[in-house]
Structures are given as C-alpha cells and as structure tokens.
Amino acid sequence: MRRPYAGLVRGLAGLRRVWELPERGGRRAVRHALQAVGYDWAIDFQGLGQSALWAWRSGAARRLGFRGRDLREPWARWFYNCFPPETRGKVHVVERNVHLLRGLGYSAGVLEGELRALSDPALRWSLWKPVPPDVEAGVRPFLPAEPFWVLQPGASRAWKQWSVEAYGNLARRILSRTGRPGLILWGPGDAERARAIAARAGGDLVRPAPPWGWEECALAFRAARVVIGPDTGMTHWADWVGTPVVMWLVPSGWVTVESNGPYFTRARSRVLAVLPGAEPVEAVAEAAIALLGPV
C-alpha cells in the first residue's frame, strides 16, 4: 500500500508485515520480494485494476477478488482465479468486503455473525494495537474538557474539498449555535488552511490540532461528540472508532449514500448526498448541531 496509509494498517494487531509501494521506482523490487515469500492467497478488497494487478504480481497461487457488479473496474477480474458468489441488491461496501471472504470457504452465516460482533465499538478498538501511554498523555492536553466536535476538512481529491470560506462559516455557525468547542484536524501541507478555517470561525474555542498521526487522531475521534467531514478515509476511520459522523458524498455509478455512508454508527450518524462543487453549509451545520445536543 502507499506510504501515507501504512501507519493506519500497521496499527492493526495480528499483521506480520505491511508492504509499502514507493511513489516512484522500486516497484520491481517490491514485486520480487513479495514473490519470494511464497504467499498462498492474495485477496483484493479494492476491486480496482491496479490492486488486482498487485494481487497477481504477488505470485500467490490463489487470488481472490470480486466479480460482476461488485467490481469497481471490470477489467480487474482477469487477475483473479477465485471468486465469491455475486452479491444481490444494495450492499454496503463493508458488507461487500466481508462477503468476499466467502471465496475462502466461509459460510454466509459465519461471516454475518462475525460482522454482528463487530457492531461493538469496544471489540473494534481491541483490534487496534494499544496506544502507548506517552501518546495518550501528549493528546490529552489538546482535547477540550467539555463535549466537543471535530472537523476533518481534508480530502485526497480536490473536488471533495470545500473552500476555506465555507468551512469557516460552518465552524462559526456550529460554535455560535451550540457554544461547543471544535478541533480541526489536518494533514501534510494543510496547516495554513486549518489555521485559516479556525480564524474565520472566530473566537478561541475552534482551533487546529497539532500535527498528529493516526493514533492521535483516533484518540481525538473517540473523545469527540461528533466528527464532521466529506466521504474520505479519515471520516470512515471515525465511524470505525465509534463516533457519530456528519458526512457528505457525491453519488456516482458506484458510490451511493446506502453503499458508502457510515456503517458502524449509521443509526446515529448523518450522511448527505451533494452535487459536485456544492457546499451545503447550513444542512451540514444543522445535522452536526442536532448530534451535539443542547449546551
């Protein structure tokens, strides 16, 4: 996987190794190293051409992937030689990925039972390696003592991001209506943007977080009352941690509210379908205010 996300996967207990793909060059060496291990199985949960290609490059004798409508890119199927039954009807991406494991021989009943068990946020958190005490101690002073909200404005794709003005107006509206403090998370290269959003929100109760990694962000998510952001990995990470989210996404042929919205907190979270380039500040603010509750 790509380096920026390797830290998240490394946090999961039980993994022996995480393979990083260099941004430029060196991929042949990774391929040879993968093949030298002699893996029995390669499982592609993405259903994309590039991920399927790497399943094939691994040299694994059995390569499990999606088929039919469950594929995101149809040509990926040519790199697999093991398949689960095709899903039917509207299926959330989490359920679709669990269903893929039927290709390993697990029954639908067993997999459904395991997925029900994962509805317990404490069990999900136990799958994450224990956070070192010094990391927890470093995060604690930056978390407000009273119920607070987290704004996660970043996104890997420009069309998912709002303007600084829109995010600042959103933060100001939530603050003025609830009086609840807010914390703005940011990634590499976005420090100035986070400061600008906080400045536009006004007051000292909305501030950017320090330059945190995956562990620190997870602790902030756990402590927050609600996490607000677009359809990105970080917002879904907050859903996995167990905190309700207010998320918006742009529907397309493969992405829908039903299939790509929050899963683990879906009964308490809010997801909005928006048009490309839209910045529905008022609708998102109202959803967040409702989840924050009265002061």
C-alpha angles and dihedrals in degrees: 000000000000117000100245090062099039092089092060093053092044088061091067114097119236099036115125098195142001115210115215122207113216116232092233130019127342095080093117089058090051090050093051092047091051092050091048090062092060101221117198096206136029116189121194113202093173102065091209127132095244095047090047090050091055090049087058093043090055089075092228113158092222119044116187122201145142127282137205118349092000091070119093092203114026095211091064091078092075090072095056130078099180125060139178121223112282115260121242130220126355110340128180114237090244091055091044091054092049089048089056088070089069083082087069090058100264116141122240090244094055093048093047089052092051091049091051089052089055090061085084106090091204090060092048091050090051089062088065117082112254112274110241113252092238090057091051090047090051094052099044098075091056096053116091115244093227127060108294141177132230125220114204103187101165126102134172092231121061094219090062093056127089125216121267088247093056094046091046091051090048092052093045092050093050092046095047093048099043108019087222117143120242136210122208118210121204140179136216112321095008102093094104091047091052091050091050092052091050092048092051091050089061129215129054096273095083114061140154119258121238118265095287131180130217096286095050092047091050090054091049091050092051092052097045126094093219138358120216126200149106126285097291138129092261094055090048088048088058089051089052091050087055106251119130114250138203104216134172128198140179109239118227137161092290102023119070136157089251096050103035107029124103112302113185095043097030094125091060102027130083126223125188129199110221138180120250109278094013119137106193096185096164096049093048092045092052091050091050093046090053091054094045091057128202122329 
